[in-house]
Amino acid sequence: MYLQAPSISSYSLVPQNFLASSNFLTTFPPDKQHYSKVVQTSVMKHGFWSSSKRVCRSLTGGLIGVRCEVKEKDDEDGFYMRRCVEIARKAVGCTSPNPMVGCVLVKGGKIVGEGFHPKAGQPHAEVFALRDAGDLAENSTAYVSLEPCNHFGRTPPCTEALIKAKVKKVVVGMVDPNPIVASKGVDKLRDAGIDVMVGVEEDLCKKLNEAYIHQMLTGKPFVTLRYSLTVDGHFSDQLGEEATKSGGYYSQLLQEYDAIILSSTSLTNKFSFPASKEPGANQPLQILIARNPSSPVEIPVLTTEVASKVIIFTDKETNVEPKTAERGIETVVLDRINLMTILDYCKRHGLCSVLLDIRGNNGDFEEILRESFEQNILQKVVVEVLPIWNGSKEERLPMALTSLGQRLKLRNFTSRNSSQSVLLEGYF
């Protein structure tokens, strides 16, 4: 895996210099003019695209960029694989615990079929692409971001569908880490006489499904730490002006993660339940930490987006506000709140990714953060640097972030503009 740890100063994870990355653009190269002639506005319908209405568009969301351009003719495989990743992301937040997968069928230098996996339990990307292509699938090259499955689950094997359609070649972005797949799909295709290439745009395909891969390799949910800082390095409860709106980074994070861990004090004092504003977004499970509550836990009015998706973890018998109990919100009482217990709960409920959002009372997160660093539980960090100068001499970061006995260094560290803020992202 491509996971690594952060370098944390006495204040924060803020580097000395911010490098704002450029926006990802989607362009059609000069040598693909034959393709651009058949391109119109794309229309999504039940996991596949109308064969007469296709376009390679730039991504407007998520923390992953896709560059759909070809600089050399020998990069055609990469061009079509990037297209697979782009259309796979149409199902962001909808496929868990399954991965996001895109498939493109190419024949005579033109795309004849496209599809993606829209939701767990529904047909896979290859099936939708083959339906889209129809008879044109025969002797075509199939590009797929994840190895085709070769087992019967809730859907039939995709390898059988590709063999039956008589495709001549399959280009695979990455091998599936799922033990019941793990190269068996590739072997099945090769045994059937189909030419198979593996590892095209592999890093991009891994980035697409980093939570799924981590869960398959470790059996544990993928955990991301998120918090905000002022430009002079002080912790902040605030979010950027555009962060919570549709297309904003925070709205997209909520769409991408299966669960979010919050402090109950942040809800009662400052803001209501966070909800993704992305069109059709599935909302994450809201996990509230209520540590030593001195009064009944009060839950703000639940919006339609987050209804029936709340659970409270507390370390003592808690009086839950009557209206809260009537809503059927689950409460779990523990001897000691710890992140491993919460993650075990998420695992049992089939949740692959968790966002640990540090807002509200820092004390609620002290032990959780200390445990997460000591046991290497965190995989990723996202920090929003706000265009605000706090000016206060008071250290407001959680002690667990400022008293680490070692310097940690992030891998694959990136920065980009997010409205007026700077967004930093890296892997432990």
C-alpha positions as CSV (number, residue, x, y, z in Angstrom):
1,M,0.0,0.0,0.0
2,Y,1.0,3.6,-0.5
3,L,0.4,4.8,3.1
4,Q,2.7,6.8,5.3
5,A,2.8,9.1,8.2
6,P,2.8,13.0,8.7
7,S,5.4,15.4,9.9
8,I,3.7,17.3,12.8
9,S,5.2,20.5,14.2
10,S,4.4,21.9,17.6
11,Y,1.4,23.6,16.0
12,S,0.1,21.7,13.1
13,L,0.5,19.8,9.8
14,V,1.1,23.0,7.9
15,P,4.1,23.1,5.6
16,Q,6.3,26.1,5.3
17,N,5.2,26.7,1.8
18,F,1.8,26.0,0.3
19,L,1.8,24.8,-3.3
20,A,-1.6,25.2,-4.8
21,S,-2.1,22.5,-7.5
22,S,-3.7,23.4,-10.8
23,N,-7.1,22.3,-11.7
24,F,-7.5,19.1,-13.7
25,L,-8.7,19.6,-17.2
26,T,-10.1,17.2,-19.7
27,T,-9.0,17.6,-23.2
28,F,-9.0,15.6,-26.4
29,P,-5.7,15.3,-28.0
30,P,-5.1,16.1,-31.7
31,D,-4.6,12.5,-32.6
32,K,-8.1,11.6,-31.2
33,Q,-10.1,13.8,-33.5
34,H,-11.9,10.7,-34.8
35,Y,-13.2,10.2,-31.3
36,S,-14.2,13.8,-30.6
37,K,-16.4,13.8,-33.7
38,V,-18.8,11.4,-32.0
39,V,-18.8,13.1,-28.7
40,Q,-21.9,14.8,-27.3
41,T,-23.3,15.5,-23.9
42,S,-23.1,12.4,-21.6
43,V,-26.2,11.0,-20.0
44,M,-26.1,8.5,-17.1
45,K,-28.8,5.8,-17.0
46,H,-28.7,2.9,-14.6
47,G,-24.9,2.5,-14.7
48,F,-24.2,2.9,-18.4
49,W,-24.0,5.7,-20.9
50,S,-25.9,6.1,-24.2
51,S,-23.6,5.0,-26.9
52,S,-24.5,8.1,-29.0
53,K,-24.0,10.5,-26.2
54,R,-20.5,10.4,-24.7
55,V,-18.0,13.0,-23.5
56,C,-14.8,12.9,-21.5
57,R,-15.4,15.6,-19.0
58,S,-13.2,17.0,-16.2
59,L,-14.0,15.9,-12.6
60,T,-15.5,18.7,-10.5
61,G,-15.4,16.9,-7.2
62,G,-13.5,14.6,-4.9
63,L,-9.9,14.6,-4.0
64,I,-8.8,12.7,-7.0
65,G,-8.0,14.2,-10.4
66,V,-8.3,12.5,-13.8
67,R,-6.5,13.8,-16.8
68,C,-8.2,12.5,-19.9
69,E,-5.6,13.5,-22.5
70,V,-3.1,11.6,-24.6
71,K,0.2,13.1,-25.5
72,E,1.5,10.1,-27.5
73,K,-0.1,7.4,-29.5
74,D,1.4,4.7,-27.3
75,D,-0.5,6.2,-24.4
76,E,-3.9,5.1,-25.7
77,D,-4.2,2.5,-23.0
78,G,-3.7,5.1,-20.3
79,F,-6.2,7.4,-22.0
80,Y,-9.0,4.8,-21.9
81,M,-8.1,3.7,-18.4
82,R,-8.4,7.3,-17.2
83,R,-11.8,7.4,-18.8
84,C,-12.7,4.2,-16.8
85,V,-11.8,5.9,-13.6
86,E,-13.7,9.0,-14.5
87,I,-17.0,7.2,-15.2
88,A,-16.5,4.9,-12.2
89,R,-16.6,8.0,-10.0
90,K,-20.2,8.6,-11.1
91,A,-21.1,6.1,-8.4
92,V,-19.0,7.8,-5.6
93,G,-20.5,7.0,-2.2
94,C,-23.0,4.5,-3.6
95,T,-21.0,1.2,-4.0
96,S,-19.6,0.5,-0.5
97,P,-18.7,-2.1,0.5
98,N,-18.0,-2.8,-3.1
99,P,-15.4,-0.9,-5.1
100,M,-16.1,1.7,-7.8
101,V,-15.4,0.3,-11.2
102,G,-15.6,1.7,-14.7
103,C,-15.4,-0.2,-18.0
104,V,-14.8,1.1,-21.6
105,L,-15.0,-1.0,-24.8
106,V,-13.0,0.3,-27.7
107,K,-13.1,-0.9,-31.3
108,G,-11.5,0.6,-34.4
109,G,-10.2,3.5,-32.4
110,K,-13.6,4.5,-31.1
111,I,-15.4,3.9,-27.8
112,V,-18.4,1.6,-28.5
113,G,-19.6,1.0,-25.0
114,E,-19.2,2.3,-21.5
115,G,-20.5,1.3,-18.0
116,F,-19.8,1.5,-14.3
117,H,-20.9,-0.3,-11.2
118,P,-23.7,1.9,-9.7
119,K,-24.5,0.2,-6.5
120,A,-23.7,-3.0,-4.4
121,G,-25.9,-5.8,-5.6
122,Q,-26.4,-4.4,-9.1
123,P,-24.6,-5.5,-12.2
124,H,-20.9,-4.7,-12.5
125,A,-19.3,-2.2,-14.9
126,E,-18.5,-4.8,-17.6
127,V,-22.1,-5.9,-17.9
128,F,-23.3,-2.3,-18.5
129,A,-20.5,-1.6,-21.0
130,L,-21.3,-4.8,-22.9
131,R,-25.0,-3.9,-23.0
132,D,-24.1,-0.5,-24.3
133,A,-21.9,-1.9,-27.0
134,G,-24.2,-4.7,-28.2
135,D,-22.9,-6.6,-31.1
136,L,-20.0,-4.1,-31.4
137,A,-18.4,-5.7,-28.3
138,E,-17.1,-8.6,-30.4
139,N,-13.4,-8.3,-31.2
140,S,-13.2,-5.1,-29.1
141,T,-10.7,-4.2,-26.4
142,A,-12.2,-3.9,-22.9
143,Y,-10.6,-1.5,-20.5
144,V,-11.6,-2.0,-16.8
145,S,-10.3,-0.2,-13.8
146,L,-10.4,-3.3,-11.5
147,E,-9.8,-7.0,-12.4
148,P,-13.1,-8.6,-13.6
149,C,-14.6,-11.0,-11.1
150,N,-14.6,-14.7,-11.7
151,H,-17.1,-15.9,-9.0
152,F,-20.8,-16.0,-8.4
153,G,-21.9,-13.5,-5.8
154,R,-25.0,-11.3,-6.0
155,T,-24.2,-11.1,-9.7
156,P,-22.7,-13.6,-12.3
157,P,-18.9,-13.6,-13.1
158,C,-17.9,-10.7,-15.4
159,T,-15.2,-12.9,-16.9
160,E,-17.9,-15.1,-18.3
161,A,-19.7,-12.1,-19.8
162,L,-16.5,-10.9,-21.5
163,I,-15.7,-14.3,-22.9
164,K,-19.3,-14.8,-24.2
165,A,-19.1,-11.4,-25.9
166,K,-15.9,-12.5,-27.7
167,V,-13.8,-9.5,-26.7
168,K,-10.3,-9.9,-28.0
169,K,-8.3,-8.1,-25.4
170,V,-8.8,-6.9,-21.8
171,V,-6.7,-4.1,-20.2
172,V,-6.9,-4.1,-16.4
173,G,-6.0,-1.2,-14.2
174,M,-5.2,-3.2,-11.1
175,V,-5.6,-6.7,-9.7
176,D,-8.5,-7.1,-7.2
177,P,-7.1,-7.5,-3.6
178,N,-10.2,-9.5,-2.7
179,P,-8.9,-13.0,-1.9
180,I,-11.8,-14.7,-3.8
181,V,-10.7,-12.8,-7.0
182,A,-6.9,-12.1,-6.7
183,S,-5.8,-12.8,-10.3
184,K,-8.3,-15.6,-10.8
185,G,-10.2,-13.3,-13.2
186,V,-7.1,-12.6,-15.2
187,D,-6.2,-16.3,-15.3
188,K,-9.7,-17.2,-16.5
189,L,-9.6,-14.7,-19.4
190,R,-6.1,-15.8,-20.5
191,D,-7.2,-19.5,-20.4
192,A,-10.0,-18.5,-22.7
193,G,-7.5,-17.2,-25.2
194,I,-8.0,-13.5,-24.5
195,D,-5.0,-11.2,-24.4
196,V,-4.8,-9.5,-21.0
197,M,-2.7,-6.6,-19.9
198,V,-2.5,-5.6,-16.2
199,G,-1.3,-2.5,-14.4
200,V,-2.3,0.4,-16.7
201,E,-2.7,3.6,-14.6
202,E,-2.4,1.4,-11.5
203,D,-1.8,4.2,-9.0
204,L,-4.8,6.1,-10.2
205,C,-7.0,3.0,-10.0
206,K,-5.7,2.3,-6.4
207,K,-6.5,5.9,-5.5
208,L,-10.1,5.4,-6.7
209,N,-10.7,2.6,-4.2
210,E,-8.2,3.3,-1.4
211,A,-10.8,2.5,1.3
212,Y,-11.8,-0.8,-0.4
213,I,-8.2,-1.9,-0.8
214,H,-7.3,-1.1,2.8
215,Q,-10.3,-3.0,4.1
216,M,-9.5,-6.0,1.9
217,L,-5.8,-6.1,3.0
218,T,-6.3,-5.4,6.7
219,G,-9.9,-6.2,7.5
220,K,-10.3,-2.8,9.0
221,P,-12.0,0.5,7.9
222,F,-10.0,3.2,6.2
223,V,-9.7,6.1,8.6
224,T,-9.1,9.8,7.6
225,L,-8.4,12.6,10.1
226,R,-9.8,16.0,9.2
227,Y,-9.5,19.3,10.9
228,S,-9.2,23.0,10.2
229,L,-6.4,25.5,11.0
230,T,-6.1,29.3,10.8
231,V,-3.2,30.5,8.7
232,D,-1.1,31.2,11.9
233,G,-1.5,27.5,12.9
234,H,-4.3,27.5,15.5
235,F,-7.1,24.9,15.6
236,S,-10.5,26.1,14.3
237,D,-14.0,24.8,14.4
238,Q,-14.8,26.7,11.2
239,L,-15.1,25.5,7.6
240,G,-14.4,27.5,4.5
241,E,-17.2,29.5,3.0
242,E,-17.8,27.1,0.1
243,A,-16.7,23.9,1.8
244,T,-20.2,22.7,2.7
245,K,-21.9,23.7,-0.5
246,S,-22.4,21.3,-3.5
247,G,-18.9,20.9,-5.1
248,G,-17.2,22.0,-1.9
249,Y,-14.5,19.7,-0.5
250,Y,-16.3,19.0,2.8
251,S,-19.6,18.2,1.0
252,Q,-17.7,15.7,-1.2
253,L,-15.9,14.1,1.8
254,L,-19.2,13.4,3.4
255,Q,-20.4,11.8,0.2
256,E,-17.3,9.6,0.0
257,Y,-17.2,8.2,3.5
258,D,-19.4,5.6,5.1
259,A,-19.3,7.2,8.6
260,I,-18.2,10.4,10.3
261,I,-17.1,10.6,13.9
262,L,-18.1,13.9,15.7
263,S,-18.1,15.3,19.2
264,S,-21.7,15.7,20.6
265,T,-20.7,19.1,22.0
266,S,-20.0,20.4,18.5
267,L,-23.6,19.7,17.5
268,T,-25.3,21.2,20.6
269,N,-23.1,24.3,20.7
270,K,-22.1,25.3,17.2
271,F,-23.6,23.4,14.2
272,S,-26.1,20.7,13.2
273,F,-25.5,17.3,11.6
274,P,-23.2,17.7,8.6
275,A,-24.8,16.5,5.4
276,S,-23.4,16.2,1.8
277,K,-25.0,18.6,-0.6
278,E,-23.9,16.5,-3.7
279,P,-26.9,15.5,-5.9
280,G,-28.2,12.1,-4.8
281,A,-25.5,11.6,-2.2
282,N,-25.8,8.8,0.3
283,Q,-25.2,10.4,3.8
284,P,-22.7,8.9,6.2
285,L,-23.5,7.3,9.5
286,Q,-23.2,10.0,12.2
287,I,-21.2,8.7,15.1
288,L,-21.3,11.0,18.2
289,I,-18.8,10.9,21.0
290,A,-20.3,11.9,24.3
291,R,-17.6,11.8,27.0
292,N,-18.7,12.2,30.6
293,P,-21.9,14.1,29.7
294,S,-23.2,16.1,32.7
295,S,-26.6,16.6,31.2
296,P,-28.9,14.7,28.8
297,V,-27.4,14.4,25.3
298,E,-29.5,16.6,23.0
299,I,-29.6,16.0,19.3
300,P,-30.5,18.8,16.9
301,V,-33.4,18.3,14.5
302,L,-32.5,15.7,12.0
303,T,-32.8,16.6,8.4
304,T,-34.1,14.2,5.8
305,E,-30.6,13.5,4.7
306,V,-29.3,12.1,8.0
307,A,-32.5,10.6,9.5
308,S,-32.0,7.2,11.0
309,K,-28.2,7.4,10.6
310,V,-27.1,8.4,14.1
311,I,-25.4,6.4,16.9
312,I,-24.0,7.8,20.2
313,F,-21.0,6.3,22.0
314,T,-20.6,7.3,25.6
315,D,-18.4,6.2,28.5
316,K,-21.1,6.3,31.2
317,E,-24.8,5.8,31.6
318,T,-26.3,8.6,29.7
319,N,-29.7,10.3,29.9
320,V,-30.7,10.8,26.3
321,E,-33.0,13.7,25.7
322,P,-36.6,12.2,25.3
323,K,-37.1,13.4,21.7
324,T,-33.8,11.8,20.8
325,A,-34.9,8.4,22.2
326,E,-38.1,8.6,20.3
327,R,-36.2,8.9,17.0
328,G,-34.7,5.5,17.6
329,I,-31.2,6.7,17.9
330,E,-28.9,3.9,19.2
331,T,-26.7,4.6,22.3
332,V,-23.7,2.4,23.1
333,V,-22.2,2.7,26.7
334,L,-18.6,1.7,27.0
335,D,-16.2,1.5,30.0
336,R,-13.8,3.6,28.0
337,I,-14.4,5.2,24.6
338,N,-11.7,4.0,22.2
339,L,-11.4,4.2,18.5
340,M,-10.8,0.4,18.0
341,T,-14.2,-0.3,19.5
342,I,-15.9,2.2,17.2
343,L,-14.1,0.8,14.2
344,D,-15.1,-2.7,15.1
345,Y,-18.7,-1.5,15.2
346,C,-18.3,0.0,11.7
347,K,-16.7,-3.2,10.4
348,R,-19.6,-5.3,11.7
349,H,-22.0,-3.1,9.9
350,G,-20.1,-3.3,6.6
351,L,-18.6,0.2,6.7
352,C,-15.3,0.6,4.8
353,S,-14.3,4.2,5.4
354,V,-14.5,6.6,8.4
355,L,-13.9,10.3,8.6
356,L,-12.7,11.5,12.1
357,D,-13.7,15.1,12.1
358,I,-12.1,17.2,14.9
359,R,-14.5,19.9,15.8
360,G,-16.1,20.9,19.1
361,N,-14.6,19.9,22.5
362,N,-11.0,18.7,21.9
363,G,-11.1,16.7,25.1
364,D,-13.5,14.3,23.5
365,F,-10.8,13.3,21.0
366,E,-7.7,13.3,23.2
367,E,-7.6,9.6,24.0
368,I,-8.9,8.7,20.5
369,L,-6.2,10.6,18.8
370,R,-3.5,9.3,21.1
371,E,-4.6,5.8,20.5
372,S,-4.8,6.3,16.7
373,F,-1.2,7.4,16.5
374,E,0.2,4.9,19.0
375,Q,-1.5,2.0,17.1
376,N,-1.1,3.4,13.6
377,I,-4.9,3.4,13.0
378,L,-5.0,6.5,10.8
379,Q,-4.4,6.2,7.0
380,K,-4.9,9.7,5.8
381,V,-5.2,13.3,6.9
382,V,-7.0,16.3,5.3
383,V,-6.4,19.8,6.7
384,E,-8.2,22.9,5.6
385,V,-6.1,26.1,6.2
386,L,-8.5,29.0,6.5
387,P,-7.6,32.6,5.4
388,I,-7.9,33.7,9.0
389,W,-5.2,35.1,11.4
390,N,-6.2,34.0,14.9
391,G,-3.6,36.1,16.7
392,S,-4.1,34.2,20.0
393,K,-1.2,32.8,22.0
394,E,-3.4,30.0,23.4
395,E,-2.5,26.6,22.0
396,R,-5.8,25.1,20.9
397,L,-4.7,22.0,19.0
398,P,-5.5,18.7,20.8
399,M,-2.6,17.6,23.0
400,A,-2.3,14.4,21.1
401,L,-1.2,16.3,18.1
402,T,1.3,18.5,19.9
403,S,2.9,16.1,22.3
404,L,3.9,13.3,19.9
405,G,7.2,11.8,20.8
406,Q,8.3,11.4,17.2
407,R,8.1,13.4,14.0
408,L,5.9,11.8,11.4
409,K,6.3,12.4,7.7
410,L,3.4,12.3,5.2
411,R,3.7,10.6,1.9
412,N,2.0,11.7,-1.3
413,F,1.5,15.1,0.2
414,T,-0.5,17.5,-1.9
415,S,-2.1,20.9,-1.7
416,R,-4.7,22.7,-3.7
417,N,-6.9,25.7,-3.5
418,S,-10.4,25.2,-2.2
419,S,-12.3,28.5,-2.6
420,Q,-10.4,30.9,-0.3
421,S,-8.8,28.1,1.7
422,V,-5.8,25.8,1.1
423,L,-6.5,22.1,1.3
424,L,-3.7,19.8,2.4
425,E,-3.8,16.1,2.0
426,G,-1.4,13.3,2.7
427,Y,-1.1,9.6,3.8
428,F,0.5,8.2,6.9
